[in-house]
Amino acid sequence: MAIQGLGLGIGSGLDINSIVKALVNAESAPKTAQLNRLERSTTSTFSGLGQFRSALSEFQSTLKDLNNPALFEKRTASSGKADVFTVKADVTANAGNYSVQVFNLAQTSKVALRGVASPTAEIGTGNLTVSAGDKTLNVNVSAANNSLTGIRDAINAAGKSSGISATIVNDPSGDGGARLVLGSSDFGTGKDISVSSTSSSGDLSVLDFSPPPTTDFAAPAADPANPLEPRVISYARDAKVAIDGITISSASNEIKDAIQGVTVTLKKAQTAEDLTAASSINLNVGEDRAGVRSTVTNFVDAYNKLTSTIDSLTKVTPVGGDDGQPLAAALVGDASVRSFLSSMRNELSTPASGDGAFKILADLGISTQRDGSLAVDDTRLTAALNNNFDQLGGFLTGADGLMARLEGRVKPYAGAGGILESRTSALQNTLSSVDDQREQQVRRMDKLEARLFSQFNAMDALVAQLSGTSDYLVGALDNLPGVVRQDRR
């Protein structure tokens, strides 16, 4: 019998392994070639549809950005001096120009209490009351915390929720001693810090403080003759500004709705020179035309990217030489692509209904080129934005707007359960079928190989048997009486 791997049959001398392998390969080759062609074609189409779907998804996002009425309601706001104030506006703001003067910013209260010998010197026990506007902080001063250090810590522990805090400032020269400095986080006139006390022992009244009245809110300079006296570091006060000559006070440096929909954030007050006649700073509120222009050009870029992707997926590249076969891209002649492009071009050329200034994209300065791409005429686009901005939103957005109509053309292809998803699912099934057929082919060829080896081995055994019988008969005949062998003559 034949021994697989040694090559030659024992009885026949034939290379059975090679013969069987050749027969199996010959049987397998047509089906293998068919499956390879089907797999290559299906994989190429699957990849091409994936690229097409990805490009559609990106284009769809741009359509949604432009099909947003809020885009056309946005407002821009600018300050003539951003170091004095900044400004922002929401959709409720009306376009316009305003004159602003900033006389002073809103301030918080900060005071330095009377100086004492040192931060650890004992002052006294009792109750300390710290007030800032409508906020009051009661601090119990006991023998354990009857120094500036202890009182500072007690105020900070109790004042976390009220915004009142304390620090200690030391005068290294010793002339000013150690001072408890109190601060409040609340802005606005009438929120100055005051301190009162009730002593149980010692004299907590050295920390009592009532801010002196003021008309200009300027902190008084320290008195060199009385360095230990308490003093105001800053008064709490409202911000004061004038908008178009109308004076406005605000407890905050962020002024909202003095102009509807506009928030002004004060950064610093103008100097005396700034506040002379005609020193007002311009505040401008306008439509966000730059944002709309950017979104429109993004739409054009996305459309051109989509058509470029489609072109690369459907082109045929000639190969040199008379016998050269042209190279066809993955989706050459694909019906889905042709149908999509046709529907998009039809929609772009369909005029909008109504009597508005915009009927087609060309009215916006966007034209179709010979290769199917779109081009923007900046001059015409600028004129459209400047002259008919109020009508642009109606042309592009809404149920009947151009973007919604284009979205309606894209959705059947790119949407869940759409044409492309169905096709890619079918192609996945085809690839799975190819894998199944390859497995069946392997099993069939294994059975064929086993059958052929069995048949050839049986033939080889029969040849070996016949060869033995032949040798026996030849020997027997040679030994018969009267038989003369030819080689013995």
Summary of the structure (lengths in Angstrom):
residues: 489
radius of gyration: 47.4
end to end distance: 38.8
largest distance: 164.4
contacts: 1425
relative contact order: 0.16
helix: 43%
strand: 23%
